[in-house]
Amino acid sequence: MRAYDPWKRRWLDVEIDLPEPKEGLVACPTFFDMHAHVRLNGQEDYDSLEKAAIAGGFGAVLIQPNTNPKLESVDVLNMHFQLAKDKIVDFYWSVSLFGELEPDGERTLCYSNDGIEYDTLKILNAFRRKKPHLVLDHSQVHELGGLFYEPTPIEVPKRPICSEAISIFRNVMLGLEHGFNRFHIQHVSTKLSIETILHLRNYTKVSCEVTPHHLFFTMDDVKNTNFKINPPLGTEQDREALLEAVEKDLVDVFATDHAPHPEKPNDFEKAPFGTSGIEVAFSAFYTATECLEKTIEKLTVAPRKILGIERSFELDNVIVIDPSIQWVVDAKKFYSKGKNCVFNGTKLRGKVVGMKRSGRWVYWDGEFLSDEE
């Protein structure tokens, strides 16, 4: 069968023992999601997240620090290590930029401020007292508030659409002044943010990611609280600018920002931010970009390179994709406990069919396989 090696950027003819042979399937390395959230407390836990990740093709996931309690102490981190022990999926963690922990480069790979409210003085003080490491930056001017960008056509509190770019520039420059020289901007959502990142690359290393929902939807598509996400959806001009940046490889990584909630209230001001997306991410990215090779590269080799994880294409650790299938998302069927999905009811192209880990098929055509199968 055909397989794509994203490290060498070439197609190969390989022999893989499929559980059920079918024409048109392709193989590639397992995906790496460098932006996902776990909830615990009866919501998304490591068991449900693992199943959702496998169904979405992800063999590795980087957890963000806004857990409850936050990833800011050794005790909390050790609890997560135990909960994620002996999983098929490789779990890694980003630690809070504002806590006592520092990345070890093995299981904790970087700092992150994602999901944690901060102001200019708080992030400045964090840069002053921390040893420099890679920082995953959720760029937001929190004191401006707002649930959606101006001019989203619904009656809710709003924030200026330039606020993300303002925060990107502020946070990178403050970090740069204090010895930090590697920044990764999370879930970029506007044209101005892309332009700001390109400017900052003249001074230091700044990578960035986009989510499938920011490539697919705009503020005019907001129809219920599943579309309350952070950062908010931009304009059509922003969406087109993000797609152009992907095409030109100005965007480094595809990430899900998987933010699961079992159910969202209908009130926009009461509903939490976030969308459940790890099970549909590949299909949404592929549908939006119409380029299978680029989609694979930005979900496999790109995040691993940024995080310093060395890998090569191994036939014992692959996923199998049907690139031609078209299907309609039904969030009620998710393995994730988060049913809040902006793609619910959307027709997408391409789907992950199976996953092989350490030489054993663990998932095929919607079913999880035991050791004996």
N, C-alpha and C positions, 0 to 999 in steps of 0.2 A: 504494500500500500504506500501511498504518498505520505511523507512527513516533512514538516518544516522545522529547520534548525535555526532559531533566531540569533544564536551566537555567530554563526557563519553566514546568516542571511541567504540560505539556499534551500531548495527542495531536494529531498532524498527519496530513493526507493528503498523501503525497509520491509522486513518480515516481522509481523506482530501477530501473535496468536489471539485473535479476537474471540470473545465468547459467542458472538453471532455475526459472521461475515456479512457485509453489505457493501454494495457498490457506492463509490463517491465519498467514503469516509476519509478523513485525514487525521494525522497524529501530530502532536507537538508537546513540548514540556508542560508540566503543570503550571498554572498561573500563580502569581504572588500578589496578594492584595496588601498594599502598604497603608491602608486606611480603613479600619473596621472597628466597630464598637461592640462590646459585650456588656450585658446589663446585670445578670445574676438576679437575686431577690425575686425569683419566680418568673422572670422574663428571659430574654435570650441568655443562655448559659453556654458553656463550652461544648456540651453534647449537641445541642440544637444548632449552634453555629458551625460545628464541624460538619454535620450532615448538609447544611445549606451550602457551605464552602465546597464540599466535594461535588454536590450536584451542579454547582456553578463552574467547576473545573479548577478550583483553587487548592493547591497542595500546601500553601503556606500563607499565613495571615499575620499582619502586624496590628496588635491591639493598641488603641488610643488610651490615654491615661484618665479620661473622665469617667472612670468606673465609680461605684459607690461601695466603700470609700475610694478616693482617688489613689492612683499609683504614685504615692508620694513617700512611702515608707517601706522598709525592709519587710515588715510583717505582712503588709498588704501584698507586696510582690510575691512573697513566698506562698501566700494563699493561692494566688493565681497560678504559680508554678505547679502546685499540687492539683488544682482543678483541671489543668490542661495536660496532666501527666499521661503518658502512654496513648496519645491520640495519633490517628493516622495523619492528620494535618499537622504540619510544623507551625506551632504558635511562637511568635516573638512579641516583644512589648516595647513601646515607647514610654519613657518615664516623664512625669510632669516636670516642666521647666522650673516649677515653683516649689518643689519639695526637696527632700534630703538626698534623693537618689541620683546617681550618675550612671550613664550607660556603661555596660561592661564589654560591649562589642560582640557578645556571643548570644545571649538571650534577650538582653535589653540593648537595643541598637542605636537609640537616639533620644533626644529630648523632643517633647511636643507640648504645645499650649492648647491643643484642640479641646474644645468643650469646656474650657475653664475661663471664666470671666477675668479680665485683667484691664488695667489702664496703663498709660505711658510710664508712670513711675514704677508700677509693679514689674513690668517687663524689663525696665532699665535696671532695677535692683537685682533681678534674676541674672541678667548678663554680667553684672558687676561681681557676683559672688560664685558663679559657676565656672567650671573648667570648660573650655571650648570643645564642643562635639557638634555633629550634625543636628540641626534644629528643624523639626517639622512645624511649619508656621500656619496656624489658622489666623488669617489676617482680617481683623475686624476692629473698628473703633467702637468699643462697647458702650462708651458713654453717649453715643449718638442714638442708641436704642434702635427701634424699628424692626418690624417683622418681615417686611418685604421692601424691595427697592422702589423708590420713586421712578416712574409713575405707574406702578402696578394698579390695574383698574379695579381694586376692591377697597372698601372702607376699613382700613386698619392702620395702625401706626407704621410709618415708613422711615427708611434711612436713605441718605444720598447714595446714588449709584457709584459715586467716586470714592466712597468710604473704604472699600476694599483696597484700592490702589494706594490710598493715603497710608493705610496700615502696613502694607507691604514695604513701602519705602521707609517708613518710620522704624519698623522692627528690624529690617536688614541693616540699616545704617547704625542703629543703636548697638546691635550685636557686633558689627564690624569694628566699631570704636573700642570694643572690649575683647578683641582677639578671636571672635567667632568668624569663621570664613567659609562655612558650608551651610546653606539654607535650602530648604525644600518647601515651596509654597503649595499649600493644600488647596484642593477644589477651586481652582481659578474660575471666576464666573463672568468677567467683563473684559471688553476690548482694552480699556484703559489699564487694567491690571497686567495684561500681556505686554503692553507697551512699557509699563513700569519695570517689569521683570527684565525685558531686553535691555533697558537702560542700566539696571543694576548689574547686569552681567559684565559690564565694563570695569567693575570694581571687585567682584568676588564671584564665587561659585553659587549660582542660584538655579536650581532645578524646579520643576513644577509639574502638577498633575491636573487632570480634568476628570470629572465624573460623567457617567453616561447621561444623567438627567440634564446636565448643563449643555450637553451637545444636542439634546433631543427636543427640549421644551423651552418655552419663553414665558415671561410674566403674563402674556395673554392667554396661556393655557391653564392658568390656575383656576380650578373648579371645585376643589374641596381641600380639607386640611392635610391630606397626603402630600399636597404641593407646598406645604410649609416646611421649607428646608433652609439650611444655613451653610453657606451663603445663599441668598434667594436667587430665583431665576432672573436672568437679565432680559434685555430686549432682543429682537431678531438680529439686530446689528451685532450684538455681543455674541450670540450663538454662532453666527456666520464667521466672526473673527476667531472664535475658538476652533472651529472646524478648519479654518485656513491655517491657524497656528499648528494644529495637528498635522495637516498635510505637509507643512514646511519643516516638521520636526522641531518646532520651537517649544512644543509641549513634550516633556520627557516621558511621562508615565500616565497610564490609565489606572484609576483607583475607584473603588465603589463608594466610599463613605457610607458603608452599610450601617444604618442607624435604626435598628428595629424597635418597634413598639407594638404590643399585641393589638391595641385598638386606640384610635385617636378620637377625642371628642370633636363635635362638629364646629365648635366655637374656635375661630382662628386664634384668638388671644389666649385661650386656655390650652390648646393643643401643643404638644411638644414638637420641637423641630426634628426633621429627619425622615428618611425613606429607606425601606428595606430593599436592598438591591443586589446582594452578592450572587443570587441565583439567576439573575437576568443580565448581569453586567456584560458578559461576553457578547451575548446576542444583541444587546442594545448598542454597544460600541461598534460591532460589525455592521449593524444596520445603518448606523449614523455615518460611518466612514466609507463603507463599501469596499474596504481593503482588508483582506484576511491577514496578509503578511504583517502589515503595520499594527493591526489589532493584537496579533500574537506577540510581536516584539514588545509592545508597550505594556503587556500584561505579564511578561516573563523575564526577559533579560534586563529590561530597563530598571524596574524596581530593585532587582537583585544587585545590579551594579551600584546604584545610589547607596544602598544599605551595606555594601561591602561583602556580599555573600557570593562566593565563587561557586559556579556550577558549570556543567556542560550538559549537552543533550544525552540523556541516558534512556535507553529503550525500556528499562525496568521502572521508570517513573514518567509516565506519559498520560495525556488525556486524548480522547478520540472525539472528533467534532464532525457533525453533519452540517456542512456549510450551506446546503441547498434547502433544508427544511424551513418551512414557515409555520409559525405557531402563535397563538394568542395567550398572553400572560394571564394566569388565574392565580392571584395571590393567596387565595384560600388553600391552594395545594402546596404552598411553600413548606419546606422542612423547617425553615426559620420560624421562630415564634412571632416574628414581626410580619404582620400582614399589611402593613402600611406601605404601599408601593405605588409610586407615581405611574409606573408602567402597566398597572392593572387594566386589562382590556385592550392593550396595545398589541398589534401584530408585529412580530419581530422575525428576523431572518437568521438562521444558523442556531445550532444548539449543541451543548456538550452532551455526548452520548455515554461516555465511560471514562473511568480513571483506573490506572494501574499504579500501585505503589509498592516499591521494594519487590518487584517481580510478581505481584499478586493483584488480580482484578478485584477492586473493592466496590465498584459501582458500575452498573451497566443498564442503560435504557430505563432509568427511573427506579431501579432496584439496588439495594445495598447487598453485597455478596459476602457470605461468611467464608472462613478459612477453607471449608470443605468444598466450596463451589468453584 
